């Protein structure tokens, strides 16, 4: 088992989610927002790992491992799609600032 | 008292992951934020390896440190930066240092000041109530057993408090953006 109490890892995971939410709500650069999404996905994966580690008394369930690896693949898919959108947006509007995309308003 | 090596490694990993996440949020040129994300991914992979999940650690390194970071660097190279890169000032450094110090103090209190930190733990409630001595026998044991079912919430609340302080400090120390 870990030397630190398991609650600290929970707090770390929730703090990653909080930092990602902070970036999503405050920052304007699209690349930083993609980084925030990746941070939040990492925090969610970490919660899965910690819960499985806690329930299994130090052994992580293979199903959880499979789910997390699939989740990581999907996260890379999300990042690739978002970066493709960033490049398209930069070609069309010439900016990476998400608040300058006011032409998308109806 | 000798501090075990595992404890130092785990505490360093936790603090490093948190500080690198804050650095990703606040690093001014986006290239430095991507660098912080690389450090963050490597530290998370080491944490997974430490928890006994080597395949997840390998996937973390391959996907996040390799693929996602490569795509981000590609996007950075294609899209030109609009704002010229600026040197990080002293305020940014002070913000990161203060966040690290607060995290260290809270972690140290949780680890070593365990019965004396306010919180819903069995030992804390039992210790406080047994010192009063006026509530009759058995009440402290009943209350401690009842509140023990809610263990962990206090440490989570302390973590949320640390996040609140960190975001407040980062807001306080952040550079003001020029209005258009």
Interface residues (C-beta under 8 A of the other chain):
Chain A: X2 X3 X4 X5 X6 X7 X8 X9 X10 X11 X12 X14 X15 X16 X18 X19 X22 X23 X26 X27 X29 X31 X32 X34 X35 X36 X38 X39 X42 X45 X46 X49 X50 X53 X58 X59 X60 X65 X68 X69 X72 X73 X75 X76 X79 X80 X83 X86 X87 X90 X95 X96 X97
Chain B: X4 X6 X7 X10 X11 X14 X17 X18 X21 X22 X24 X25 X30 X33 X34 X37 X40 X41 X44 X47 X48 X50 X51 X52 X53 X55 X56 X59 X60 X63 X64 X67 X68 X71 X72 X74 X75 X76 X78 X79 X81 X82 X107 X110 X111 X152 X155 X156 X158 X159 X160 X162 X163 X167 X171
